[in-house]
Amino acid sequence: MWPILVPVLLLFNETSWLNPILSSIYQDRHHESVLLLQHSQHGNASDVDRFPWPVFSFNEQMDFYVRGSYNSEMLVLIWQTGNSDWDLDLWQALDRSLLNMRRVRVLLLRKWEKVPTADVAKDAQHLRFLHVAVIGQGNRIYRLQPYAPQQWLEVNPTESPIFIKVRNYFGINIVTLPDQFPPRSIVFRNAKTGELQMTGYVYKFLLEFIRRYNFTFRWQRPIIPGERMNLILLRNMTLNGTINMAISLCGFETPSELGVFSHIYDMENWYIMVPRAQEISTADVYVVMVRGNFLIVLIIFYSIFTILDTCFGPLLLKERVDWSNLMLNERMISGIMGQSFNMRARNTISSKITNATLFLLGLVLSTLYAAHLKTLLTKRPTSQQISNFRQLRDSPVTVFFEEAERFYLNNVFDRPIHYIKDQLHFRETVEYNALRNGLNRSNAFSTLSSEWMIMAKRQELFKQPLFTVQPGLRIIETSVLLSLVMQSNSIYEDHINDLIHRVQSAGIVEYWKQQTLREMITIGMISQKDPLPYVAFREFKVGDLLWIWILWASFLLLSFVIFLCELLANCLISNP
């Protein structure tokens, strides 16, 4: 049954008329095997039964994924018959089996033909096999020049390579659309000329690509500045053939019959951008001043000196113990605050030593308190920063994702982001970007590193930046691998991959990113004006002493209650 895999043993001591040609091809670029394709209705070619390479022999029924089974460095040798139907069967078999392997070299044996016809070139270009050569009558060799006015060029293997890398595509169109997601691709209207222009670090890369290989961009539909298209939509439009390639990036995937993805063009971190902790209000500074540690110190020293003062009376002056001093001793409060005071046994040596100690303590505490308070009033501390998913879950912040990102989130809910799984809100592209650009500090947003670069640049001159990213808020721990999506059997794949390696090794991608940011500032797409004017110093207002007023009112109320209790006690004592 066909296809049958037939390894042909290496016989170096015998040659055929074809061996010198194959040897010349091998010298130009090594191949590890030869794929021989013949029609079952056509007799086996006796001239090609001995090669100094492994040979895989098939007929028109060949149908398996060669790229998944064998090395891609393969030379294809098709023994054509001259029968258009049979030859078409061979082309179709090659098309089925060499999925996403359009870089292979194809050598056609058409020895009855003086010069290859335009139909042969048409068939090869239609199936996207561009590295094609034909051996005609008299072993004359012709190389296909894809998309060129002169389709076939006769070559002499001793003078020039039979196969060469295609570097000129003679301006053929690449049907495309930009996603218009800064900083990948941006469409804007020139303020002086009124013409549409583009920038972006992905656009700059593809612009260099079409310049180098002589392609031409053709828009699939008229471009509207600001019309953002999500990456899943453009990915699907590319895979279904609506466009050839998008000016956009998407997550890397393995090649399939649906399409191919370039080598990694960019690696980015995926964060949730959260509101940055802001300075607390002046009123809250007083709350910070009387937190746990300060209160513990006050209570300990107040208790020590209150007990000493209470004990001096009965021990030194032989007075009755006044237990109310243990509850509230205003003289000790005055001493700790650094104000004047008198202890009960003030004429004794031990009382004088205690006075001196309390004076020193009060001086230190009042000085430290005043200095710390002035520092906090001058440079107020910030509130607690959201730094992980648990804190984000417990905060009142609303978390937004773009609808297209749902596709990639389905596989990451086993990571720390599962804490906020039920709190995610998905919005369409236009609404999502409007919300993110609104700088509302009650919201949090998904963002990639390149998108965060824009936000960071926008906040560069802010007195108090509004948003931040934290290491604990990475959606996935590894980098997001971004590549360009292309149709299956794309003729751009090898050229795109080669150019990606070149620009990355030279560091041009990062340069294009920074250049795009500068251009966005120039055309007004990034405004660095602080939306919230920051006033470093201002006069105190009544509201700044909110907690002081509350404390004062509380003690007034407490004293009034105690006063009523004393009146009631006196009434009960005087009227037994």
ABEGO torsion letter per residue (X at the ends): XOBBBBBBBBBAABBBAAAAAAAAAAAABBBABBBBBBBAABBBBAAAABBABBBBBBBAABBBBAAAABBABBBBBBBBAGBAAAAAAAAAAAAAABBGAAABBBBBBBAABABBBAAAAAAAAAAGBABBBBBBBGGBBBBBBBGBABABBBBBAAABBABBBBABAGGBBBBBBBAGBOAABBBBBBAAAGBBBBBEAAAAAAAAAAAAAGBBBBBABBBBBGBBBBAAAAAAAAAAGABABBBBBBBBBBBBAAEBBBBBABBBBBBBBBBBBBBBBAAAAAAAAABAAAAAAAAAAAAAAAAAAAAAAAAAAGBBBBAAAAABBAAAAAAAAGBBBBBABAABAAAAAAAAAAAAAAAAAAAAAAAAAAAAAABBBBBBBBABAAAAAABABBBBBBAAAAAAAAAAAABAAAAAAAABBBBBAAAAAAAAAAGBAABBBBBBAAAAAAAAAAAAABABBABBBBAAABABABBBBBBBBBBBGBAAAAAAAAAAAAAAAAGAAAAAAAAAAAAAAAAGABBABBABBBBABBBBBAAAAAAAAAAAAAAAAAAAAAAAAAAAAAAAAABX
